[in-house]
């Protein structure tokens, strides 16, 4: 998906290569859920 509002974890990690594996384990599930919530909110506003 090509969006300035929604990023997958892989895209986020690609933009921030200094994330360690330990940080990734803690961040990945949370960041992806935040992205999903933001996307759903934007879709709600557009409806």
Secondary structure, DSSP 4 states (H G I P E B T S, - for coil): ---SS---HHHHHHH-TT--HHHHHHHHHHHHHHHHHHHHHHHHHH-
